[in-house]
């Protein structure tokens, strides 16, 4: 589970923004009726779902893009070489080029809480740290500061011995690589646990699987997937799939000689055929004959089943894309019916702005200020907004700022058409 995420100096994010998935102290009747929206960890109430609202270009996608980038750094940075430039941009205004970008996440694995953070610029890791709370007490696993000296012993410090030969890992960790990523690669147990959390538990998008992952997911969840599709008013009553392996050619490059060549390879693809209740013997090719919404729902629901059945976290940008609003509600309800899974998503669907569906602390707004900075804040921060008020109407009227300011006067519209 995730308890808290903090970001600064990424894309349109300047000063630190905080996405807090710990529930607020809300005791009104509507919130009491939404007990399925939260779960408990060590006397902390944790939110199962969080919705991000905001105008186009407000920074919603930048928040999700930043989380994806930082999480991926954990399980990919050991691949970086000396020429690597990290795939993000700092906040461009206010001359922020010399200021580091920072990431902090508070999360739980096997009932133990961890706090992990790092800072970086576009070419090197600057700091990194990991703490955990065995038996409820804070303990250091490691700290790293690349500016603290020239030797690894000056740059790194380690807590009680829970990792074998940590300085061996430090010696082979370049300033392009996160220590936790390199330590996992070098078969250290605790770093492998952290690595697997970011790689396999915090799912960064609903289609984040390759063929090798999809096949076992389909095998494990076919019955549940068909039921989930039918509950979403799909008329698909069955499907069949097979992995196709064909001989083919892959292009390779020799970077030393700048030569390109082809080599024999086995290429894999997956064929999925769907069958409908109107004519259950007629096969449809999922990828070429079904609608965009059906295809998205099929693969999205396959991921969601894995997430909710295994208490994972899913991150989705613009959840309503190609999906009917009722299907979006259905997906959210699945998460609320789960035990401890979590969904973080952005949306423009104002029908969801209903305090009979969400608690105040589950609704978050992203607003771009006049200086180009994306700000992040929760409806929970508006203590004067009562649960009896119409939330959707208030949002569309600009009560929370995070909507586009559109001048659609007749005069302005004519000026576009006629000039």
TAKAVEN-V325328 format. One record per backbone hydrogen bond with DSSP energy under -0.5 kcal/mol. CO is the residue of the C=O (numbers start at 0). NH is the residue of the N-H. Records with the same first field share a line. If there is no record, write none. Layout:
CO->NH, NH
//
This chain:
0->107
2->20, 21
3->105
4->18
5->103
6->16
7->101
9->12
11->13, 373
12->9
13->8
16->6
17->19
18->4, 20
20->46
23->25
24->26
27->31
28->32
30->33
31->34
33->36
34->37
36->47, 48
38->45
40->43
43->40
44->22
45->38
47->342
49->344
50->52, 363
51->346
52->365
54->57
58->62
59->63
60->64
61->65
62->66
63->67
64->68
65->69
66->70
67->71
68->72
69->73
70->73, 74
71->75
72->76
75->78
76->79
80->83
85->87
88->10
92->95
95->98
100->119
101->7
102->117
103->5
104->106, 115
105->2, 3
106->113
108->111
111->108
112->132
113->106
114->130
115->104
116->128
117->102
118->125, 126
119->100
121->85
123->120
125->145
126->118
127->143
128->116
129->140, 141
130->114
131->138
132->135
133->136
138->131
140->158
141->129
142->156
143->127
144->147
150->154
151->155
154->144
156->142
159->161
162->165
164->167, 168
165->169
166->170
167->171
168->171
169->172
171->173
173->176
174->124
177->181
178->182
179->183
180->184
181->185
182->187
183->186
187->191
188->192
189->193
190->194
191->195
192->196
193->197
194->198
195->199, 200
196->200, 201
200->202, 312
202->314
204->207
209->212, 213
210->214
211->215
212->216
213->217
214->218
215->219
216->220
217->221
220->224
221->225
222->226
223->227
224->228
225->229
226->230
227->231
228->233
229->232
234->236, 276
237->274
239->272
241->243, 270
242->244
243->245, 268
245->266
247->264
249->262
251->260
252->254
253->257, 258
258->253
260->251
262->249
264->247, 266
266->245
268->243
269->271
270->241
271->285
272->239
273->283
274->236, 237
275->278
278->275, 281
280->282
281->275
283->273, 285
284->288, 289
285->289
290->294
291->295
292->296
293->297
294->298
295->299
296->300
297->301
298->302
299->303
300->304
301->305
302->306
303->307
304->308
305->309
306->311
307->338
311->341
312->202
313->343
315->345
317->320
319->322
323->326, 327
324->328
325->329
326->330
327->331
328->332
329->333
330->334
331->335
332->336
333->337
334->337
341->313
342->49, 344
343->315
344->51
345->318
347->349
348->351
349->352
351->353
352->391
353->356, 357
358->361
359->362, 378, 379
361->50, 363
362->378
363->52
364->376
365->54
366->368, 374
368->371
372->368, 374
374->366
376->364
377->380
378->381
380->382
381->384
383->385
385->388
388->390
389->393
390->394
391->395
392->396
393->398
394->397
397->400
399->401
400->402
403->405
404->406
405->407
408->412
409->413
410->414
411->415
412->416
413->417
414->418
//
